[in-house]
Amino acid sequence: MIELRATARLQLHVGFTLHDALAQVPYYAGLGISHLYLSPIGTAVPGSTHGYDNIDPTVVNPELGGEDALIALSQAAREHGMGLIADIVPNHMATHADNAWWWDVLRNGRSARHADWFDIDWRAPGRDGKLWLAVLDRPYATALAEGLITLVVEDDGSAALAHYDQRYPIRPQTLDVPEKAARAQWLRDYNDGAKRGDGRLHKLIERQPYRLNWWRVGNDMLNYRRFFDITSLVALRVELPAVFDAVHALPLRLVAEGHLDGLRIDHVDGLTDPTGYVRKLRSRLDAAGRTRGLKPGTLGLYLEKILAPGEACRPTGPAMAPPATTSWTKSAACCMTRPASSRWRVPGKR
């Protein structure tokens, strides 16, 4: 395996794909770079510019070129004496309609296969065992009366609620969708009736495993853990074996096949047991390395650790990397000080 010497981070998105990265391999090799460090490669929200809003960690993002493009990049890097390191996001996923795990929870509630995969407090007082969402642009009653929550039929024939471009599934047991010939009038009856206040659509919504709320009540009413205060990013429970395995299956396979030489872990502080997580991942990473004839500890495992004011980087033990941070401290020192002074300042303020 190629020894780590210097890395260059590549921010992948639809405007700069794995194919584009492939064309730049000779340039980075000429700079003396040993490893290209890739932003998250799992499937993200369509059009994502960063990749941290993951919707399917089991598939290399087709918008980036898919797995074939990643393998081609890996092969080209090897030919130029370089390796690849990939960012992974075990802490959270995007609450997007294309996220099949999240859609399952919205449709089936506590009985969903993935109900425990997300950090949801199903027993929160006053929530009636439902998943509370803060997604509406105005109070619920107003949105319903103004026709901003509507019943629609998806391409697969299933029913859903629409709020602008957002979709929320209707539990199949709560509604029978008619044949195509009768759907247009059936939808008009529901949606026009909501504007008149006949209550049919409201009663249907009340039978769903989730509750739609105004976005302004998010901090008070949500019963799921978020990434900081970003309502559209829901926390995962990677401490559960099934969730850990599903989230890490793709990157560990790519490591075992020789396409990746290391992993960078995003927001490890957000996990329930960061140390336990890293020890487990270190063990799995070493197991993947053994298929390549590598000794334990050879493959890189890099943690994003943001130090709070006054917090020191603690010794991490043999299961983890030596104490270090992934550039945040340096970035703060370079970008948040006056050129002629050591005093801290807030960017954008004099």
Helices and strands as residue ranges (DSSP letters): E 7-10, H 18-23, H 25-31, E 35-38, E 42-44, E 54-60, G 62-64, H 66-79, E 83-88, E 92-94, H 100-108, G 109-111, E 131-136, H 140-145, E 150-153, E 159-163, E 166-169, G 172-174, H 180-196, H 200-206, E 210-214, G 215-217, H 218-221, E 226-227, E 230-235, H 241-256, E 262-265, G 268-270, H 274-290, E 300-303, H 328-335
